[in-house]
Amino acid sequence: MTNWTAENIPDQTGRIVVITGASSGIGAAAALALASKGAHIILAVRDPARGDAIRARISSQHPNAKTAVATLDLASLANVRAFATRMGSTVPHIDILLNNAGLGLQPIRGTTDDGFERQFGTNHLGHFALTGLLLPQLLAATAPRVVTIASIAHRRGRIDFADLQGERAYNASKAYSQSKLANLLFAFDLARRAATTPLLSVAAHPGVASTGFVAAIGMPAYKAAIGNLAIRLFGQNATKGALPGLYAATMPEVKSGQYWGPDGFMEIRGQPRLAKAEPQAKDLETARRLWEVSEKLTGVSYSL
């Protein structure tokens, strides 16, 4: 695809968009881009102060933009439920849900408020619960979309049902890759389950984006410096990293069940195009089992 940028996003006036993790990185870049096209943006963030900073940045660039900050901690199912309840009472429908927030490569195993391994619990289970709880508002929209941000790290991922929470043997990279594979399995399975509804479920990934992600994961300073240097040299910035997700969220030719990413070498950087999902992301039995486990763990069932 030749030189597709945020300027090519169709008019979004009147559309309500919820973006998780919108206080930094590609989430903030997506919020700025969609606000510039007239969308009403709900900045769903763990830290309201950082959300307010992005909201002020949007307002300075687009004075007429409609934005709101709402607290969302995907590592707490109680908080996810509270957020969904607030959305139910404040917005009439949701046109786009951008499941963007992510936690990665935690060097020491941690747990969410509900006792889940932190990466799996935040990246997958939190978004699984959120999407299910917001489903009534999504289906109230004319042409709703759920866009789930995955990663090229899914290529190394396997769903370890025997040790889903990494309690027996924890490895940061393995846990992260598993969570991003779970994102893809979820997005594809939601597309199948919602096939008779207007809802589109699409996945996307940013390639390798320079968002400060490595520096924020608690590794030794010298390793973080090397990692961030490599990302700056070979990856792309957050604005460009946000493009595949924005394309998936807004372009009329996008179809449910698709997966979008950069078109460059190994999908590390470049313009949006259809991306390659590994065979384990398309395994129907794994998807079915993961969905059932996710419903059980979160207590959230989908009315599809």
KELOZA-305262 format. One line per field, with one value per residue (C-alpha): residue number from 1; residue in three letters; chain; x, y, z. Coordinates in steps of 0.25 Angstrom, whole numbers, plus 5000, padded with zeros to 4 digits. Example, Ala and Ser with C-alpha at 12.3 -4.5 7.8 and 13.67 -1.06 7.14 Angstrom:
# KELOZA-305262
n <- c(1;2)
res <- c(ALA;SER)
chain <- c(A;A)
east <- c(5049;5055)
north <- c(4982;4996)
up <- c(5031;5029)
//
This chain:
# KELOZA-305262
n <- c(1;2;3;4;5;6;7;8;9;10;11;12;13;14;15;16;17;18;19;20;21;22;23;24;25;26;27;28;29;30;31;32;33;34;35;36;37;38;39;40;41;42;43;44;45;46;47;48;49;50;51;52;53;54;55;56;57;58;59;60;61;62;63;64;65;66;67;68;69;70;71;72;73;74;75;76;77;78;79;80;81;82;83;84;85;86;87;88;89;90;91;92;93;94;95;96;97;98;99;100;101;102;103;104;105;106;107;108;109;110;111;112;113;114;115;116;117;118;119;120;121;122;123;124;125;126;127;128;129;130;131;132;133;134;135;136;137;138;139;140;141;142;143;144;145;146;147;148;149;150;151;152;153;154;155;156;157;158;159;160;161;162;163;164;165;166;167;168;169;170;171;172;173;174;175;176;177;178;179;180;181;182;183;184;185;186;187;188;189;190;191;192;193;194;195;196;197;198;199;200;201;202;203;204;205;206;207;208;209;210;211;212;213;214;215;216;217;218;219;220;221;222;223;224;225;226;227;228;229;230;231;232;233;234;235;236;237;238;239;240;241;242;243;244;245;246;247;248;249;250;251;252;253;254;255;256;257;258;259;260;261;262;263;264;265;266;267;268;269;270;271;272;273;274;275;276;277;278;279;280;281;282;283;284;285;286;287;288;289;290;291;292;293;294;295;296;297;298;299;300;301;302;303;304)
res <- c(MET;THR;ASN;TRP;THR;ALA;GLU;ASN;ILE;PRO;ASP;GLN;THR;GLY;ARG;ILE;VAL;VAL;ILE;THR;GLY;ALA;SER;SER;GLY;ILE;GLY;ALA;ALA;ALA;ALA;LEU;ALA;LEU;ALA;SER;LYS;GLY;ALA;HIS;ILE;ILE;LEU;ALA;VAL;ARG;ASP;PRO;ALA;ARG;GLY;ASP;ALA;ILE;ARG;ALA;ARG;ILE;SER;SER;GLN;HIS;PRO;ASN;ALA;LYS;THR;ALA;VAL;ALA;THR;LEU;ASP;LEU;ALA;SER;LEU;ALA;ASN;VAL;ARG;ALA;PHE;ALA;THR;ARG;MET;GLY;SER;THR;VAL;PRO;HIS;ILE;ASP;ILE;LEU;LEU;ASN;ASN;ALA;GLY;LEU;GLY;LEU;GLN;PRO;ILE;ARG;GLY;THR;THR;ASP;ASP;GLY;PHE;GLU;ARG;GLN;PHE;GLY;THR;ASN;HIS;LEU;GLY;HIS;PHE;ALA;LEU;THR;GLY;LEU;LEU;LEU;PRO;GLN;LEU;LEU;ALA;ALA;THR;ALA;PRO;ARG;VAL;VAL;THR;ILE;ALA;SER;ILE;ALA;HIS;ARG;ARG;GLY;ARG;ILE;ASP;PHE;ALA;ASP;LEU;GLN;GLY;GLU;ARG;ALA;TYR;ASN;ALA;SER;LYS;ALA;TYR;SER;GLN;SER;LYS;LEU;ALA;ASN;LEU;LEU;PHE;ALA;PHE;ASP;LEU;ALA;ARG;ARG;ALA;ALA;THR;THR;PRO;LEU;LEU;SER;VAL;ALA;ALA;HIS;PRO;GLY;VAL;ALA;SER;THR;GLY;PHE;VAL;ALA;ALA;ILE;GLY;MET;PRO;ALA;TYR;LYS;ALA;ALA;ILE;GLY;ASN;LEU;ALA;ILE;ARG;LEU;PHE;GLY;GLN;ASN;ALA;THR;LYS;GLY;ALA;LEU;PRO;GLY;LEU;TYR;ALA;ALA;THR;MET;PRO;GLU;VAL;LYS;SER;GLY;GLN;TYR;TRP;GLY;PRO;ASP;GLY;PHE;MET;GLU;ILE;ARG;GLY;GLN;PRO;ARG;LEU;ALA;LYS;ALA;GLU;PRO;GLN;ALA;LYS;ASP;LEU;GLU;THR;ALA;ARG;ARG;LEU;TRP;GLU;VAL;SER;GLU;LYS;LEU;THR;GLY;VAL;SER;TYR;SER;LEU)
chain <- c(A;A;A;A;A;A;A;A;A;A;A;A;A;A;A;A;A;A;A;A;A;A;A;A;A;A;A;A;A;A;A;A;A;A;A;A;A;A;A;A;A;A;A;A;A;A;A;A;A;A;A;A;A;A;A;A;A;A;A;A;A;A;A;A;A;A;A;A;A;A;A;A;A;A;A;A;A;A;A;A;A;A;A;A;A;A;A;A;A;A;A;A;A;A;A;A;A;A;A;A;A;A;A;A;A;A;A;A;A;A;A;A;A;A;A;A;A;A;A;A;A;A;A;A;A;A;A;A;A;A;A;A;A;A;A;A;A;A;A;A;A;A;A;A;A;A;A;A;A;A;A;A;A;A;A;A;A;A;A;A;A;A;A;A;A;A;A;A;A;A;A;A;A;A;A;A;A;A;A;A;A;A;A;A;A;A;A;A;A;A;A;A;A;A;A;A;A;A;A;A;A;A;A;A;A;A;A;A;A;A;A;A;A;A;A;A;A;A;A;A;A;A;A;A;A;A;A;A;A;A;A;A;A;A;A;A;A;A;A;A;A;A;A;A;A;A;A;A;A;A;A;A;A;A;A;A;A;A;A;A;A;A;A;A;A;A;A;A;A;A;A;A;A;A;A;A;A;A;A;A;A;A;A;A;A;A;A;A;A;A;A;A;A;A;A;A;A;A;A;A;A;A;A;A)
east <- c(5000;5006;5007;4995;4995;4985;4981;4974;4965;4950;4942;4938;4929;4918;4926;4929;4943;4948;4963;4970;4984;4982;4991;5004;5010;5001;4989;4991;4995;4982;4974;4980;4978;4963;4960;4966;4955;4943;4942;4937;4949;4948;4962;4962;4974;4980;4986;4976;4987;4994;4980;4977;4991;4987;4973;4980;4989;4977;4970;4982;4983;4968;4960;4947;4950;4941;4949;4947;4956;4952;4959;4961;4971;4971;4978;4965;4952;4945;4950;4947;4933;4932;4937;4927;4916;4920;4921;4906;4901;4909;4910;4898;4907;4921;4925;4940;4946;4962;4967;4981;4987;4998;5008;5020;5033;5031;5044;5038;5025;5014;4999;4987;4977;4970;4982;4985;4999;5000;5003;4992;4982;4984;4987;4976;4967;4965;4961;4953;4944;4944;4939;4928;4923;4923;4916;4902;4907;4915;4903;4895;4904;4901;4914;4923;4937;4946;4961;4970;4985;4994;5008;5019;5023;5011;5020;5027;5014;5007;4995;5000;4987;4995;5002;4994;4998;5012;5012;5021;5031;5031;5038;5035;5037;5028;5017;5017;5017;5005;4997;4999;4995;4983;4979;4979;4972;4961;4960;4958;4948;4940;4939;4934;4924;4919;4917;4902;4903;4908;4920;4934;4945;4959;4973;4985;5000;5009;5022;5033;5029;5038;5028;5037;5032;5045;5050;5037;5038;5047;5060;5074;5077;5087;5078;5067;5076;5081;5067;5062;5073;5070;5056;5059;5069;5060;5046;5037;5031;5018;5010;5014;5012;4998;4994;4991;4981;4975;4974;4967;4957;4953;4955;4942;4949;4953;4946;4944;4954;4966;4979;4987;5001;5013;5017;5032;5043;5037;5026;5035;5031;5024;5010;4998;4995;4989;4998;5002;4997;5004;4996;4995;4987;4977;4975;4960;4961;4971;4962;4950;4957;4963;4949;4943;4955;4954;4939;4941;4953;4946;4932;4928;4919;4916;4902;4905)
north <- c(5000;5013;5024;5022;5032;5037;5047;5036;5032;5035;5045;5040;5051;5045;5032;5028;5022;5015;5013;5005;5009;5023;5031;5027;5020;5016;5018;5032;5033;5027;5036;5048;5043;5039;5052;5060;5053;5057;5044;5045;5039;5032;5031;5018;5019;5013;5027;5038;5049;5043;5042;5057;5061;5054;5060;5074;5071;5067;5080;5088;5082;5081;5090;5085;5070;5063;5055;5049;5042;5029;5020;5006;4996;4983;4976;4977;4970;4979;4991;4986;4984;4997;5004;4996;5001;5015;5014;5008;5021;5031;5028;5023;5013;5010;5010;5006;4998;4999;4988;4994;4994;4984;4980;4972;4965;4966;4960;4955;4948;4956;4955;4963;4967;4954;4945;4943;4944;4959;4959;4948;4955;4969;4967;4956;4953;4968;4971;4958;4963;4977;4974;4964;4974;4985;4976;4982;4996;4991;4984;4997;5004;5003;4998;4994;4989;4983;4984;4976;4980;4967;4966;4959;4952;4943;4935;4929;4928;4915;4914;4905;4901;4892;4904;4916;4925;4922;4916;4904;4911;4926;4932;4946;4945;4932;4939;4951;4943;4934;4947;4952;4939;4939;4953;4948;4935;4944;4954;4942;4935;4947;4949;4935;4936;4950;4946;4948;4962;4975;4974;4973;4967;4971;4969;4978;4979;4991;4984;4989;5003;5012;5015;5014;5000;4993;5004;5002;4987;4987;4981;4986;5000;4995;4985;4995;5005;4994;4990;5004;5007;4995;4999;5013;5008;4997;5000;5012;5023;5022;5030;5020;5008;5013;5012;4997;4998;5011;5005;4993;5002;5011;5007;5002;4990;4984;4970;4963;4953;4960;4964;4976;4980;4988;4983;4984;4973;4963;4973;4981;4995;5001;5004;4996;4983;4969;4962;4948;4940;4927;4914;4914;4926;4920;4907;4905;4895;4904;4916;4909;4904;4918;4924;4914;4916;4931;4931;4923;4931;4945;4941;4948;4941;4947;4948;4944)
up <- c(5000;4996;5006;5014;5026;5037;5027;5019;5030;5026;5034;5047;5052;5061;5064;5078;5080;5093;5093;5104;5108;5101;5110;5102;5090;5079;5087;5089;5074;5070;5079;5073;5059;5061;5068;5057;5048;5057;5066;5080;5088;5101;5107;5115;5124;5137;5141;5139;5140;5128;5121;5124;5118;5105;5105;5107;5095;5087;5090;5087;5073;5071;5079;5075;5078;5087;5098;5111;5121;5128;5138;5133;5140;5131;5143;5151;5147;5157;5151;5137;5141;5147;5134;5126;5135;5134;5119;5119;5126;5119;5104;5095;5087;5084;5069;5071;5082;5081;5090;5090;5104;5107;5117;5113;5117;5132;5137;5150;5150;5156;5157;5155;5165;5162;5163;5148;5142;5139;5124;5121;5131;5126;5111;5108;5120;5123;5108;5107;5119;5114;5100;5106;5116;5105;5095;5097;5094;5082;5076;5078;5067;5053;5048;5061;5060;5071;5067;5076;5075;5075;5072;5063;5076;5074;5065;5077;5085;5089;5099;5110;5116;5126;5132;5127;5138;5138;5152;5150;5141;5138;5126;5122;5107;5107;5115;5106;5093;5099;5103;5089;5082;5091;5086;5071;5075;5082;5070;5060;5069;5072;5057;5055;5066;5062;5047;5048;5054;5049;5058;5051;5059;5053;5058;5055;5060;5060;5055;5064;5069;5078;5089;5101;5103;5106;5116;5124;5127;5138;5131;5135;5130;5120;5113;5112;5106;5095;5093;5091;5082;5073;5072;5068;5057;5051;5056;5054;5063;5070;5060;5049;5058;5060;5045;5044;5055;5050;5036;5042;5050;5040;5025;5018;5011;5024;5027;5039;5043;5036;5042;5038;5040;5033;5019;5021;5024;5034;5036;5045;5039;5027;5022;5026;5019;5022;5031;5033;5045;5049;5048;5063;5063;5053;5061;5064;5075;5082;5080;5085;5098;5101;5099;5109;5119;5118;5121;5133;5138;5136;5138;5125;5115;5101;5096;5082)
//
